Amino acid sequence: MKPTFLSVVKGYVAPVVVALTFAWSALSIYTHRPDKAPPGVDITLRICHWQLETGVRDAFNEMAADYQKLHPNVRIVQEAIPESTYGQWITTQLMGGVGPDLVEVGKVPYNVLLGYYNRYMMPLSTYTAQPNPYNAGTEFEGVPWRKTYKDAMRGGYVEEVQEYMAIPLSQFGIRIFYNRGLFKQLTGMDTPPQDFRGFIAVCEKIKTRRDPEGRFYTPITASKYHIGYWDAYISDILTFNTIHRADFNRDGAVGSDELFVACKTGRLDMGYEPFRARFGVLRLLCDQFQPGFTGLSRDEAVFLFAQQKAVFIATGTWDASSLMEQARGTFDVGVMNFPAVEPDDPEFGFAYAGPRYERPEGAFKFGITRTCEHPEVALDFLRFLASKQGNEKMNQVIGWIPAIRDTELRPMLRAFEPNLEGVFSCDPFQNLGGETFIRWEQLMALFHVGQITYDQLRKQYEPFYLTKGVNELAENQRNRRRGVFRDDQFLAGFRARAMAATGDEREQLWLKYRQLASSRLVTRDLANSRLMALYNKGLNPDSPGPYEMTPELLERVRQHLKQKLERGGPAR
Amino acid sequence: MLAVWLVACGDRTEHPTQKLVPLEQAWRDYRLGEYRLAQRGFESALAQNPHDPAALYGLGITWQLRRPGEDLRKASEYFERVVTDHPDSDEASWSLLALARILHTPPADRPIDHDAVYLAYQRVIDHNPDHPAADEALMLQQADLLTGSDNPPAQQVADRLNQFVSQRPPNSRFVSTAHTLLTQACRLLGQPDEALKHALASMNAQESLPGMVDDTDRSWTYWNIATLAQYEAGNFDTAREYYQKLIDEYPTDQKVFLAKQNLLTMARVERELSSDARPGGAP
């Protein structure tokens, strides 16, 4: 039978599609090549990140243009990848050997990230100890780069690799955003109160007001994502004084193992008044959120705020510009610090120990890939972005907090300056192990929505914790042992480097090796063994706490004072 | 045509490890967690020189520490070969230390035989007492004595380590670590003044090299000395000095708030005690 036109076409569809696709890809590559290297440009640097928030891409474009004015032969191309796919994307890029020159680090599990640091990224420690040339003419001229950071560049240091692997460009902070106009309209006040009781009182007032359609306003819009901020910044810090009873190793914090030992030996229980205070405050807060908030996503909570149906929302600087953008032309957004329980609060004031401590740690971190053909230029661009002037400008455009010291902030961001002295939560009931974690989360979810009281939570959790916790503490101890091989593994590799090195480098590597062997192997169990001895021998619940002055200790102090006075020293 | 095109588009960047000699390449693969490649590298080095202790040692380490797929029996055989065939080599001491580590780190569900661990570390020390591995073995041995039971032989540890530090120049290898262990031993023995002395000595004996950038974070050291001085030795002057160092040198540290609280507590306690403490005052 004579083939018809249609059958001929059908028979060639596949090769034709392949040929057309090939032609299209060839054409695309041909037409994009000039973009990659336009006339006069010798070097193109690719930088990738997942920050699709308002301002970030504009800031990179602006900084790239500024950099190109100084270095006309360099062109910076940014690739902004959605957060949800960034991990997979960067993984395939790095594994394929075609990764960008500069990458924002993160969005993969931490153990995977450590592997990426080792395989695909350049260590930067040498450069962080050198002055940043773009700081010439400022107070940071000649100052080691990392010392120009608010956090001394701690955010870029990777303990496991023992190197600075990334350069932070911003700092993040969390505060309360509020709708100024709506707040005034509903409360008659200009600014929200900063004391907890006053804040709850205005929230209660807002709850009684209705919009033009007769629906009640929500004082605070929240979601499962947001609840942690309110708890961490207002209620959980009331547990700080637990440190005086349970910080057995005196490291200035209460670990989940220490808390369990304190509870198991009868030194603490969930009836401890600061724990009750935390949950009392949290109850009052949760009552101000919209119904069903635990089932909502972060975006749904933001939507309620943008729709002017709620007055307050707690979120971070990363959302600041986006919130402003959504509110533009509709309402004014104000920023306030979290209200604090005051020492004279009749119900919870006894648990007040101080304002919340906020660790100043650099974020929005970038590393240089090993496949970068011009690592010196990539480093130079990072220096440009993390210079006093560059970092200030970049963060001004984005609306974030600069990572470099003594830089100017947008006025709105002044409320985000971290509080560097204060207290933190000391009741890690949920971190001991898997089963207690799940039980705690289940009960907390019920508490959040008001289905159970703290006493009911305690009644259900405490016996479970004290029983299951025994196995979980034992598992923690086994995990400590399981982790030792990683240190042995790392140290064997490090030792081999030291054995192969020569000259000054050899001396330095051996010295570093001994420091690592000492901290990671020799002294790693000293504090833990004391805690476990207390646990195994049984701790007298009435014995003095780690920060208490016993009569014997006071006698020692008295003797020291006496000796000093006899020597003619000043008595304070 | 398509294949030619794809090949032409391919990445021609030279892998940065291509020019390394086999042993260096094998260690590099080991550090990257490529244990199969590391094993092959060490085997190929061994094929080139069947008596190379470095290749034998590398194979031992790879079989000991690769995960998954470790083979401790095979690892021990390689280490023992190094010790038997090359007893004077550097690798012999490190192999003995690795054998001790195998005993010290059994699977988490099996108990540690602390007596056997003690003897294994002693074997490293006896083999070549001047080798760095012997010093490390001594520290690990004494640390295991201190942490391996609820009633550690603290006096025995203190005697052994006091002997070690008395024979070494200050700031030499592992002297600082020895003082840290002595601090713990003295705390267990109820000797807080001695413990504080060793904590200070540990800090002062930290090794350093001329021209090396000192980026040591001392915030923990200061905090530990200060709290030991305040809450165990009752030596408020020393406590005050080190809290102040923490506050001045690490002003953004989480512990600054507590340090300031502790300074206030000490001032209050001293005020309360000062009348009693005057010569002739109440005991």
Interface residues (C-beta under 8 A of the other chain):
Chain A: V18 F22 A26 I29 G96 G97 V98 G115 N118 R119 A129 P144 K150 D151 I243 R250 D251 G252 A253 G354 Y357 R359 P360 R370 T371 E373 L420 E421 G422 V423 F424 R478 N479 R481 R482 V484 F485 D488 Q489 A492 G493 R495 A496 R497 M499 A500 D504 E507 Q508 W510 L511 R514 Q515 A517 S518 L521 V522 T523 D525 L526 N528 S529 M532 A533 N536 K537 P546 Y547 E548 M549 L553 L554 E555 R556 V557 R558 Q559 H560 L561 K562 K564 L565 E566 A571 R572
Chain B: M1 L2 W5 C9 D11 T13 P16 L23 E24 W27 Y30 R31 L32 G33 G58 I61 Q64 L65 R67 D90 W94 A98 R101 T105 A108 D109 P132 E136 M139 L140 A143 L146 T147 G148 D150 P152 R173 F174 S176 T177 T180 L181 Q184 P192 E207 S208 L209 G211 M212 V213 D215 W220 W223 N224 T227 Y231 E232 A233 G234 N235 F236 D237 P251 T252 Q254 K255 V256 F257 L258 K260 N262 A267 V269 E270 R271 L273 S274 D276 A277 R278 P279 G281 P283
